[in-house]
C-alpha cells in the first residue's frame, strides 16, 4: 500500500511512500528543485519583487517533477497588502491553467476573497486548499464551489466528515509526522479501514497529479 503526501516540507519517512515537496520562491530566486515530485510557488508570506519572482517561477514550472503550482494564496495575517497578494495569486492561477497543473492554496481568513477569485477565474485545473482546519459548514461550501481539501495532523472532524472522499487528500506540511500516521487519523475519523482510505486517496492523486503508477 502506497501513502501519498501531497504537501510537505521534507522527504518521505518511508522510501515507498510518495511525497510532493513544497518549494517556495523567495527573495533571491536562487532555487534548486528537489530531485523528487514537488510544487513550486510564491507564498503570500514571501512576496518581495513580484516581477522577478514570477519570472523565476515561469522558468522552472515546466520541469517534469513539478507536478503542482503553489503554495499560492491569500493570508490576511501576512504583512503584504491583500491587493498585492490577490494579484500574485491570480497570476499563479493563470500559470496553473496554462501548464495544466493543479494549484496548491494557502488561505487564512480570506475565504470570501478566495471563492470570489475562483468564480472569476473559472479554472479547469484543480484548486486544492492545503492544511484545511475549518469546520464542516465551510468544508461543504468550498467543495460545492469546486475546491479540493487536504488534511494534515490537525483537522476539524466535522469538516472531514462533511467532505466527499473523492475531494480530499492527506499531507504532513511542515510537521515532523509520518504521513502514515495522518492516514490513520483520517481513516479513524471517517470510520473507514486504512485500505479503503488509501485506495480512495490513491485514485484522487492519480486523477489530479501527473504522478505515474
ZAPA-252494 format. One record per residue: residue number from 1; residue in three letters; x, y, z of N, C-alpha, C in turn. Coordinates in nm, 4 decimals. Layout:
   resi   resn       n_c1       n_c2       n_c3      ca_c1      ca_c2      ca_c3       c_c1       c_c2       c_c3
    NUM    ALA          X          Y          Z          X          Y          Z          X          Y          Z
...
//
This chain:
   resi   resn       n_c1       n_c2       n_c3      ca_c1      ca_c2      ca_c3       c_c1       c_c2       c_c3
      1    UNK     0.0856    -0.1195     0.0000     0.0000     0.0000     0.0000     0.0891     0.1244     0.0000
      2    UNK     0.0622     0.2169    -0.0907     0.1408     0.3400    -0.1021     0.0651     0.4550    -0.0359
      3    UNK     0.1388     0.5353     0.0388     0.0816     0.6527     0.1031     0.1293     0.7766     0.0280
      4    UNK     0.0381     0.8706     0.0055     0.0693     0.9904    -0.0720     0.0576     1.1147     0.0168
      5    UNK     0.1653     1.1905     0.0221     0.1713     1.3151     0.0978     0.1762     1.4283    -0.0043
      6    UNK     0.0643     1.4981    -0.0235     0.0580     1.5932    -0.1360     0.1140     1.7314    -0.1021
      7    UNK     0.1546     1.7516     0.0255     0.2134     1.8815     0.0605     0.3018     1.8640     0.1827
      8    UNK     0.4317     1.8711     0.1615     0.5250     1.8515     0.2719     0.6494     1.9362     0.2500
      9    UNK     0.7236     1.9539     0.3574     0.8480     2.0313     0.3506     0.9706     1.9426     0.3680
     10    UNK     0.9502     1.8127     0.3717     1.0615     1.7211     0.3905     1.0362     1.5904     0.3146
     11    UNK     1.1400     1.5143     0.2862     1.1216     1.3877     0.2147     1.0389     1.2897     0.2966
     12    UNK     0.9874     1.1872     0.2303     0.9078     1.0850     0.2977     0.9897     1.0113     0.4021
     13    UNK     0.9239     0.9736     0.5094     0.9878     0.8916     0.6116     1.0175     0.7527     0.5557
     14    UNK     0.9235     0.6992     0.4794     0.9380     0.5665     0.4212     0.9632     0.5802     0.2710
     15    UNK     1.0629     0.5117     0.2207     1.1017     0.5278     0.0803     0.9912     0.4861    -0.0159
     16    UNK     0.9029     0.3985     0.0278     0.7964     0.3520    -0.0623     0.6814     0.4522    -0.0728
     17    UNK     0.6739     0.5476     0.0189     0.5679     0.6485     0.0132     0.6064     0.7593    -0.0837
     18    UNK     0.5070     0.8303    -0.1339     0.5314     0.9331    -0.2355     0.4923     1.0699    -0.1805
     19    UNK     0.5858     1.1639    -0.1870     0.5638     1.2985    -0.1353     0.5777     1.4020    -0.2456
     20    UNK     0.5000     1.5086    -0.2339     0.5154     1.6270    -0.3182     0.5745     1.7351    -0.2284
     21    UNK     0.7010     1.7670    -0.2504     0.7738     1.8572    -0.1612     0.7489     2.0024    -0.2013
     22    UNK     0.7037     2.0808    -0.1054     0.6743     2.2217    -0.1298     0.8037     2.3021    -0.1438
     23    UNK     0.8112     2.3839    -0.2488     0.9294     2.4654    -0.2752     0.8847     2.6098    -0.2933
     24    UNK     0.9345     2.6988    -0.2082     0.8898     2.8387    -0.2075     0.9928     2.9277    -0.2762
     25    UNK     0.9451     3.0105    -0.3672     1.0313     3.1087    -0.4327     1.0394     3.2327    -0.3441
     26    UNK     1.1575     3.2610    -0.2937     1.1750     3.3738    -0.2025     1.2474     3.4881    -0.2729
     27    UNK     1.3132     3.5697    -0.1952     1.3657     3.6959    -0.2464     1.4774     3.6782    -0.3483
     28    UNK     1.5708     3.5846    -0.3223     1.6874     3.5765    -0.4095     1.6610     3.4989    -0.5384
     29    UNK     1.5532     3.4206    -0.5406     1.5156     3.3416    -0.6594     1.6247     3.2423    -0.7007
     30    UNK     1.7212     3.2178    -0.6140     1.8220     3.1152    -0.6414     1.7633     2.9822    -0.5954
     31    UNK     1.7001     2.9132    -0.6856     1.6199     2.7975    -0.6481     1.6714     2.6719    -0.7162
     32    UNK     1.6922     2.5688    -0.6381     1.7246     2.4379    -0.6953     1.6127     2.3420    -0.6559
     33    UNK     1.5543     2.2793    -0.7539     1.4422     2.1901    -0.7275     1.4905     2.0610    -0.6635
     34    UNK     1.4132     2.0059    -0.5710     1.4494     1.8758    -0.5152     1.4346     1.7681    -0.6222
     35    UNK     1.5097     1.6576    -0.6116     1.5055     1.5528    -0.7143     1.3874     1.4578    -0.6966
     36    UNK     1.2741     1.5135    -0.6538     1.1527     1.4340    -0.6311     1.0347     1.5155    -0.6822
     37    UNK     0.9157     1.4597    -0.6744     0.7970     1.5378    -0.7096     0.7903     1.6610    -0.6198
     38    UNK     0.7526     1.7750    -0.6788     0.7451     1.8969    -0.5992     0.6382     1.9912    -0.6528
     39    UNK     0.6021     2.0851    -0.5676     0.5205     2.2002    -0.6082     0.6093     2.3231    -0.5932
     40    UNK     0.5856     2.4231    -0.6760     0.6662     2.5456    -0.6717     0.5728     2.6657    -0.6795
     41    UNK     0.5947     2.7637    -0.5921     0.5086     2.8805    -0.5965     0.5593     2.9951    -0.5107
     42    UNK     0.4837     3.1039    -0.5135     0.5128     3.2244    -0.4363     0.4127     3.2321    -0.3219
     43    UNK     0.4611     3.2116    -0.2023     0.3781     3.2098    -0.0819     0.3430     3.3536    -0.0424
     44    UNK     0.2221     3.3786     0.0075     0.1860     3.5169     0.0435     0.2723     3.5769     0.1539
     45    UNK     0.3420     3.4958     0.2330     0.4332     3.5500     0.3339     0.5620     3.6019     0.2724
     46    UNK     0.5929     3.5567     0.1514     0.7251     3.5848     0.0927     0.7124     3.6525    -0.0428
     47    UNK     0.6354     3.7587    -0.0480     0.6228     3.8368    -0.1707     0.7165     3.9565    -0.1592
     48    UNK     0.8163     3.9624    -0.2486     0.9177     4.0680    -0.2434     0.9204     4.1452    -0.3751
     49    UNK     0.9887     4.0905    -0.4736     0.9958     4.1503    -0.6058     0.9093     4.0650    -0.6982
     50    UNK     0.7856     4.1069    -0.7188     0.6875     4.0224    -0.7877     0.7341     3.9856    -0.9277
     51    UNK     0.7835     4.0834    -1.0028     0.8249     4.0549    -1.1405     0.9356     3.9504    -1.1443
     52    UNK     1.0357     3.9648    -1.0571     1.1475     3.8706    -1.0547     1.1023     3.7327    -1.0071
     53    UNK     1.0175     3.7293    -0.9057     0.9713     3.6005    -0.8537     0.8846     3.5267    -0.9559
     54    UNK     0.7999     3.6002    -1.0253     0.7171     3.5364    -1.1286     0.8030     3.4861    -1.2439
     55    UNK     0.9047     3.5625    -1.2805     0.9958     3.5194    -1.3864     1.0660     3.3901    -1.3459
     56    UNK     1.1069     3.3840    -1.2196     1.1708     3.2640    -1.1675     1.0749     3.1450    -1.1741
     57    UNK     0.9513     3.1673    -1.1327     0.8504     3.0609    -1.1364     0.8267     3.0125    -1.2784
     58    UNK     0.8116     3.1060    -1.3705     0.7856     3.0698    -1.5104     0.9005     2.9887    -1.5699
     59    UNK     1.0218     3.0134    -1.5208     1.1387     2.9461    -1.5787     1.1518     2.8006    -1.5351
     60    UNK     1.0820     2.7617    -1.4286     1.1023     2.6259    -1.3767     0.9773     2.5390    -1.3740
     61    UNK     0.8593     2.5969    -1.3971     0.7385     2.5174    -1.3750     0.7151     2.4109    -1.4810
     62    UNK     0.7880     2.4160    -1.5903     0.7704     2.3122    -1.6916     0.8535     2.1873    -1.6629
     63    UNK     0.9360     2.1918    -1.5583     1.0160     2.0744    -1.5226     0.9251     1.9559    -1.4953
     64    UNK     0.9677     1.8375    -1.5351     0.8813     1.7197    -1.5273     0.8442     1.6818    -1.3851
     65    UNK     0.9295     1.7150    -1.2880     0.8962     1.6786    -1.1499     0.8145     1.7849    -1.0771
     66    UNK     0.7878     1.8979    -1.1422     0.6973     1.9985    -1.0852     0.5554     1.9575    -1.1214
     67    UNK     0.4832     1.9045    -1.0247     0.3500     1.8491    -1.0525     0.2377     1.9390    -1.0036
     68    UNK     0.2728     2.0547    -0.9438     0.1706     2.1494    -0.8980     0.2326     2.2871    -0.8835
     69    UNK     0.1474     2.3893    -0.8884     0.1874     2.5276    -0.8635     0.1456     2.5618    -0.7208
     70    UNK     0.2326     2.6292    -0.6471     0.1966     2.6697    -0.5119     0.3015     2.6284    -0.4101
     71    UNK     0.2902     2.6638    -0.2856     0.1602     2.7080    -0.2426     0.1439     2.8568    -0.2691
     72    UNK     0.0375     2.8886    -0.3377    -0.0023     3.0270    -0.3601    -0.1165     3.0562    -0.2640
     73    UNK    -0.1471     3.1838    -0.2429    -0.2588     3.2037    -0.1526    -0.2882     3.3445    -0.1107
     74    UNK    -0.3823     3.3511    -0.0153    -0.4289     3.4765     0.0428    -0.4259     3.4603     0.1946
     75    UNK    -0.3637     3.5561     0.2630    -0.3469     3.5457     0.4077    -0.3605     3.6851     0.4686
     76    UNK    -0.4696     3.7080     0.5394    -0.4940     3.8396     0.5968    -0.4050     3.8689     0.7179
     77    UNK    -0.3275     3.7708     0.7611    -0.2322     3.7939     0.8699    -0.0924     3.8242     0.8173
     78    UNK    -0.0727     3.8124     0.6872     0.0579     3.8401     0.6279     0.0808     3.9911     0.6172
     79    UNK     0.2083     4.0307     0.6121     0.2413     4.1730     0.6035     0.2101     4.2312     0.4661
     80    UNK     0.2207     4.1532     0.3629     0.1955     4.2026     0.2272     0.0504     4.2454     0.2126
     81    UNK     0.0229     4.3644     0.1578    -0.1153     4.4082     0.1386    -0.1966     4.3065     0.0592
     82    UNK    -0.3227     4.2912     0.0962    -0.4069     4.1889     0.0347    -0.4191     4.2100    -0.1163
     83    UNK    -0.4245     4.3339    -0.1609    -0.4387     4.3602    -0.3045    -0.3195     4.3039    -0.3823
     84    UNK    -0.1990     4.3145    -0.3261    -0.0812     4.2580    -0.3923    -0.0869     4.1057    -0.3882
     85    UNK    -0.1276     4.0504    -0.2737    -0.1438     3.9053    -0.2644    -0.2410     3.8535    -0.3705
     86    UNK    -0.3504     3.9255    -0.3884    -0.4510     3.8824    -0.4866    -0.3933     3.8837    -0.6276
     87    UNK    -0.3162     3.9872    -0.6587    -0.2551     3.9961    -0.7913    -0.1600     3.8797    -0.8156
     88    UNK    -0.0745     3.8510    -0.7169     0.0223     3.7412    -0.7304    -0.0509     3.6074    -0.7373
     89    UNK    -0.1545     3.5915    -0.6573    -0.2320     3.4675    -0.6595    -0.2947     3.4443    -0.7970
     90    UNK    -0.3559     3.5472    -0.8530    -0.4228     3.5324    -0.9825    -0.3225     3.5027    -1.0936
     91    UNK    -0.2048     3.5602    -1.0838    -0.1017     3.5305    -1.1841    -0.0568     3.3849    -1.1745
     92    UNK    -0.0460     3.3338    -1.0529    -0.0097     3.1927    -1.0378    -0.1237     3.1009    -1.0829
     93    UNK    -0.2466     3.1428    -1.0579    -0.3612     3.0653    -1.1059    -0.3612     3.0583    -1.2579
     94    UNK    -0.3232     3.1692    -1.3222    -0.3166     3.1705    -1.4682    -0.2078     3.0759    -1.5192
     95    UNK    -0.0937     3.0731    -1.4500     0.0130     2.9802    -1.4881    -0.0305     2.8355    -1.4698
     96    UNK    -0.1056     2.8090    -1.3638    -0.1574     2.6739    -1.3421    -0.2477     2.6318    -1.4571
     97    UNK    -0.3294     2.7245    -1.5046    -0.4157     2.6952    -1.6199    -0.3322     2.6718    -1.7455
     98    UNK    -0.2346     2.7585    -1.7651    -0.1510     2.7490    -1.8851    -0.0762     2.6167    -1.8913
     99    UNK    -0.0272     2.5715    -1.7764     0.0543     2.4498    -1.7707    -0.0270     2.3255    -1.7353
    100    UNK    -0.1565     2.3441    -1.7117    -0.2453     2.2323    -1.6743    -0.1928     2.1573    -1.5524
    101    UNK    -0.1542     2.2353    -1.4511    -0.1079     2.1771    -1.3256    -0.1949     2.2281    -1.2114
    102    UNK    -0.2261     2.1418    -1.1147    -0.3123     2.1844    -1.0037    -0.2476     2.2949    -0.9208
    103    UNK    -0.3329     2.3699    -0.8516    -0.2885     2.4830    -0.7706    -0.3057     2.4483    -0.6229
    104    UNK    -0.1959     2.4519    -0.5475    -0.1986     2.4280    -0.4034    -0.2155     2.5629    -0.3336
    105    UNK    -0.3161     2.5722    -0.2460    -0.3573     2.7022    -0.1922    -0.3393     2.7106    -0.0411
    106    UNK    -0.2806     2.8225     0.0012    -0.2710     2.8624     0.1422    -0.3752     2.9725     0.1627
    107    UNK    -0.4665     2.9533     0.2571    -0.5685     3.0563     0.2811    -0.5896     3.0749     0.4306
    108    UNK    -0.5780     3.2005     0.4761    -0.6025     3.2351     0.6157    -0.6951     3.3562     0.6204
    109    UNK    -0.8143     3.3343     0.6724    -0.9130     3.4412     0.6948    -0.9487     3.5175     0.5673
    110    UNK    -0.9411     3.4499     0.4521    -0.9709     3.5173     0.3250    -1.0575     3.4276     0.2370
    111    UNK    -1.1509     3.3577     0.2987    -1.2330     3.2622     0.2234    -1.3235     3.3314     0.1229
    112    UNK    -1.3808     3.4451     0.1608    -1.4681     3.5182     0.0679    -1.3905     3.5604    -0.0556
    113    UNK    -1.2703     3.6113    -0.0357    -1.1871     3.6552    -0.1473    -1.1425     3.5364    -0.2332
    114    UNK    -1.1144     3.4239    -0.1694    -1.0713     3.3057    -0.2440    -1.1844     3.2525    -0.3311
    115    UNK    -1.3030     3.2448    -0.2751    -1.4183     3.1976    -0.3534    -1.4465     3.2936    -0.4687
    116    UNK    -1.4337     3.4240    -0.4426    -1.4544     3.5229    -0.5493    -1.3514     3.5049    -0.6604
    117    UNK    -1.2273     3.4748    -0.6229    -1.1221     3.4533    -0.7235    -1.1550     3.3316    -0.8085
    118    UNK    -1.2034     3.2263    -0.7472    -1.2369     3.1058    -0.8241    -1.3516     3.1336    -0.9218
    119    UNK    -1.4515     3.2089    -0.8755    -1.5636     3.2425    -0.9643    -1.5172     3.3275    -1.0818
    120    UNK    -1.4171     3.4115    -1.0597    -1.3658     3.4963    -1.1659    -1.2809     3.4165    -1.2649
    121    UNK    -1.1934     3.3302    -1.2126    -1.1020     3.2552    -1.2985    -1.1724     3.1416    -1.3720
    122    UNK    -1.2695     3.0786    -1.3038    -1.3364     2.9596    -1.3594    -1.2328     2.8558    -1.4054
    123    UNK    -1.1484     2.8096    -1.3127    -1.0362     2.7238    -1.3518    -1.0790     2.5871    -1.4030
    124    UNK    -1.0013     2.5349    -1.4955    -1.0179     2.3972    -1.5423    -0.9272     2.3031    -1.4628
    125    UNK    -0.8196     2.3575    -1.4075    -0.7289     2.2772    -1.3256    -0.7766     2.2787    -1.1803
    126    UNK    -0.7502     2.1726    -1.1054    -0.7977     2.1644    -0.9665    -0.7318     2.2678    -0.8751
    127    UNK    -0.8096     2.3207    -0.7831    -0.7605     2.4082    -0.6768    -0.7721     2.3310    -0.5466
    128    UNK    -0.6594     2.3132    -0.4771    -0.6545     2.2309    -0.3558    -0.6126     2.3178    -0.2376
    129    UNK    -0.6968     2.3265    -0.1363    -0.6648     2.4031    -0.0160    -0.5881     2.3126     0.0791
    130    UNK    -0.4652     2.3495     0.1069    -0.3835     2.2617     0.1912    -0.4016     2.2949     0.3389
    131    UNK    -0.3795     2.1959     0.4240    -0.3845     2.2159     0.5682    -0.5178     2.2682     0.6166
    132    UNK    -0.6272     2.2159     0.5631    -0.7591     2.2708     0.5959    -0.7975     2.2367     0.7396
    133    UNK    -0.8347     2.3411     0.8150    -0.8756     2.3223     0.9556    -1.0119     2.3832     0.9850
    134    UNK    -1.0819     2.4267     0.8805    -1.2128     2.4874     0.9006    -1.3174     2.3869     0.9459
    135    UNK    -1.4391     2.4360     0.9669    -1.5460     2.3489     1.0153    -1.6214     2.2818     0.9005
    136    UNK    -1.7194     2.2007     0.9365    -1.7933     2.1257     0.8362    -1.8716     2.2138     0.7407
    137    UNK    -1.9281     2.3216     0.7916    -2.0064     2.4118     0.7066    -1.9186     2.4751     0.5991
    138    UNK    -1.8004     2.5217     0.6395    -1.7087     2.5816     0.5425    -1.6599     2.4766     0.4431
    139    UNK    -1.6314     2.3576     0.4920    -1.5864     2.2498     0.4033    -1.6904     2.2208     0.2964
    140    UNK    -1.8158     2.2114     0.3361    -1.9235     2.1862     0.2395    -1.9321     2.2980     0.1373
    141    UNK    -1.9224     2.4222     0.1852    -1.9307     2.5376     0.0948    -1.8187     2.5347    -0.0086
    142    UNK    -1.6977     2.5055     0.0367    -1.5828     2.5050    -0.0539    -1.5917     2.3912    -0.1556
    143    UNK    -1.6342     2.2759    -0.1119    -1.6466     2.1630    -0.2046    -1.7557     2.1905    -0.3078
    144    UNK    -1.8636     2.2530    -0.2662    -1.9688     2.2896    -0.3612    -1.9173     2.3896    -0.4650
    145    UNK    -1.8191     2.4700    -0.4261    -1.7592     2.5666    -0.5190    -1.6533     2.5018    -0.6079
    146    UNK    -1.6230     2.3728    -0.5825    -1.5300     2.3012    -0.6691    -1.3904     2.2813    -0.6131
    147    UNK    -1.3661     2.3221    -0.4895    -1.2345     2.3054    -0.4292    -1.2124     2.1610    -0.3831
    148    UNK    -1.0854     2.1232    -0.3720    -1.0433     2.0027    -0.3018    -0.9835     2.0461    -0.1688
    149    UNK    -0.9867     1.9578    -0.0692    -0.9331     1.9889     0.0628    -0.8273     1.8870     0.1018
    150    UNK    -0.7172     1.9365     0.1568    -0.6108     1.8489     0.2043    -0.6003     1.8628     0.3558
    151    UNK    -0.5947     1.7484     0.4244    -0.5958     1.7463     0.5704    -0.4626     1.6949     0.6247
    152    UNK    -0.4147     1.7611     0.7301    -0.2903     1.7214     0.7937    -0.3133     1.6646     0.9318
    153    UNK    -0.2139     1.6801     1.0174    -0.2187     1.6227     1.1516    -0.3355     1.6777     1.2329
    154    UNK    -0.3623     1.8065     1.2175    -0.4698     1.8697     1.2936    -0.5824     1.9084     1.1984
    155    UNK    -0.7027     1.8645     1.2290    -0.8175     1.8971     1.1451    -0.9442     1.8933     1.2290
    156    UNK    -1.0467     1.9563     1.1764    -1.1792     1.9547     1.2399    -1.2530     1.8310     1.1887
    157    UNK    -1.2849     1.7344     1.2755    -1.3517     1.6128     1.2281    -1.4800     1.6403     1.1506
    158    UNK    -1.5528     1.7479     1.1876    -1.6771     1.7777     1.1169    -1.6497     1.8151     0.9716
    159    UNK    -1.5361     1.8778     0.9455    -1.5001     1.9140     0.8080    -1.4699     1.7892     0.7271
    160    UNK    -1.3930     1.7011     0.7850    -1.3576     1.5775     0.7158    -1.4823     1.4946     0.6866
    161    UNK    -1.5721     1.4886     0.7817    -1.6934     1.4091     0.7651    -1.7932     1.4744     0.6694
    162    UNK    -1.7781     1.6049     0.6477    -1.8650     1.6756     0.5523    -1.8127     1.6666     0.4101
    163    UNK    -1.6855     1.6308     0.3974    -1.6235     1.6262     0.2651    -1.6496     1.4912     0.1990
    164    UNK    -1.6460     1.4906     0.0657    -1.6565     1.3641    -0.0077    -1.5182     1.3025    -0.0193
    165    UNK    -1.5122     1.1708    -0.0170    -1.3835     1.1019    -0.0257    -1.3099     1.1373    -0.1542
    166    UNK    -1.3845     1.1637    -0.2626    -1.3186     1.1954    -0.3897    -1.2716     1.3399    -0.3977
    167    UNK    -1.2823     1.4141    -0.2858    -1.2406     1.5546    -0.2842    -1.1353     1.5833    -0.1784
    168    UNK    -1.0724     1.4806    -0.1227    -0.9779     1.5049    -0.0153    -0.8405     1.4449    -0.0437
    169    UNK    -0.7407     1.4988     0.0271    -0.6041     1.4492     0.0231    -0.5482     1.4506     0.1650
    170    UNK    -0.4277     1.3947     0.1796    -0.3588     1.3952     0.3086    -0.2213     1.4581     0.2929
    171    UNK    -0.1717     1.5186     0.4005    -0.0427     1.5878     0.3949     0.0217     1.5923     0.5330
    172    UNK     0.1509     1.6236     0.5349     0.2204     1.6472     0.6617     0.2613     1.7926     0.6786
    173    UNK     0.2612     1.8712     0.5721     0.3023     2.0123     0.5737     0.4427     2.0231     0.6353
    174    UNK     0.4615     2.1116     0.7328     0.5943     2.1274     0.7924     0.6078     2.0530     0.9242
    175    UNK     0.5128     1.9650     0.9536     0.5150     1.8904     1.0793     0.6035     1.7661     1.0678
    176    UNK     0.6684     1.7345     1.1751     0.7521     1.6141     1.1789     0.6652     1.4950     1.2174
    177    UNK     0.5810     1.4556     1.1245     0.4898     1.3439     1.1458     0.4914     1.2574     1.0209
    178    UNK     0.4730     1.1312     1.0386     0.4703     1.0354     0.9293     0.3351     1.0441     0.8578
    179    UNK     0.3344     1.0478     0.7258     0.2085     1.0533     0.6512     0.1213     0.9318     0.6826
    180    UNK     0.1825     0.8212     0.7168     0.1036     0.7037     0.7514     0.0215     0.7276     0.8779
    181    UNK     0.0753     0.8064     0.9711     0.0005     0.8418     1.0915    -0.1179     0.9315     1.0571
    182    UNK    -0.0990     1.0224     0.9613    -0.2087     1.1093     0.9176    -0.3188     1.0255     0.8539
    183    UNK    -0.2809     0.9301     0.7716    -0.3798     0.8406     0.7114    -0.4603     0.7705     0.8208
    184    UNK    -0.3929     0.7223     0.9238    -0.4632     0.6505     1.0305    -0.5624     0.7418     1.1016
    185    UNK    -0.5248     0.8672     1.1246    -0.6152     0.9627     1.1889    -0.7384     0.9889     1.1016
    186    UNK    -0.7155     1.0086     0.9726    -0.8262     1.0369     0.8810    -0.9182     0.9159     0.8696
    187    UNK    -0.8610     0.7977     0.8550    -0.9410     0.6754     0.8428    -1.0276     0.6561     0.9669
    188    UNK    -0.9695     0.6790     1.0833    -1.0453     0.6645     1.2075    -1.1606     0.7632     1.2144
    189    UNK    -1.1360     0.8882     1.1750    -1.2409     0.9904     1.1798    -1.3541     0.9598     1.0827
    190    UNK    -1.3205     0.8983     0.9688    -1.4207     0.8669     0.8672    -1.4820     0.7275     0.8858
    191    UNK    -1.4343     0.6556     0.9861    -1.4818     0.5183     1.0113    -1.4610     0.4303     0.8891
    192    UNK    -1.3440     0.4453     0.8276    -1.3049     0.3641     0.7136    -1.1863     0.2772     0.7535
    193    UNK    -1.1702     0.1669     0.6831    -1.0468     0.0913     0.7019    -0.9333     0.1691     0.6369
    194    UNK    -0.8112     0.1418     0.6804    -0.6957     0.2083     0.6217    -0.6858     0.1776     0.4730
    195    UNK    -0.7199     0.0553     0.4360    -0.7148     0.0159     0.2954    -0.8171     0.0927     0.2121
    196    UNK    -0.9373     0.1133     0.2654    -1.0407     0.1883     0.1922    -0.9976     0.3331     0.1704
    197    UNK    -0.9436     0.3932     0.2765    -0.8977     0.5318     0.2627    -0.7832     0.5401     0.1634
    198    UNK    -0.6847     0.4529     0.1755    -0.5685     0.4569     0.0874    -0.6080     0.4398    -0.0580
    199    UNK    -0.7035     0.3528    -0.0839    -0.7498     0.3328    -0.2211    -0.8146     0.4594    -0.2754
    200    UNK    -0.8984     0.5238    -0.1941    -0.9644     0.6467    -0.2374    -0.8665     0.7590    -0.2629
    201    UNK    -0.7688     0.7777    -0.1725    -0.6722     0.8853    -0.1904    -0.5789     0.8583    -0.3073
    202    UNK    -0.5457     0.7320    -0.3300    -0.4625     0.6982    -0.4458    -0.5347     0.7354    -0.5753
    203    UNK    -0.6628     0.7056    -0.5829    -0.7407     0.7442    -0.7018    -0.7393     0.8953    -0.7205
    204    UNK    -0.7560     0.9689    -0.6117    -0.7563     1.1155    -0.6205    -0.6226     1.1678    -0.6724
    205    UNK    -0.5139     1.1138    -0.6194    -0.3808     1.1580    -0.6619    -0.3600     1.1313    -0.8099
    206    UNK    -0.3952     1.0120    -0.8547    -0.3728     0.9782    -0.9955    -0.4661     1.0557    -1.0884
    207    UNK    -0.5813     1.0968    -1.0380    -0.6738     1.1755    -1.1198    -0.6310     1.3215    -1.1325
    208    UNK    -0.5532     1.3699    -1.0360    -0.5219     1.5131    -1.0290    -0.3770     1.5446    -1.0656
    209    UNK    -0.2834     1.4633    -1.0176    -0.1423     1.4932    -1.0362    -0.0800     1.4048    -1.1429
    210    UNK     0.0232     1.4568    -1.2069     0.0957     1.3792    -1.3093     0.1993     1.2911    -1.2405
    211    UNK     0.1490     1.1944    -1.1703     0.2334     1.1014    -1.0974     0.2029     0.9620    -1.1503
    212    UNK     0.3036     0.8935    -1.2010     0.2816     0.7642    -1.2651     0.2490     0.6550    -1.1661
    213    UNK     0.1833     0.5541    -1.2167     0.1511     0.4365    -1.1338     0.2777     0.3557    -1.1124
//
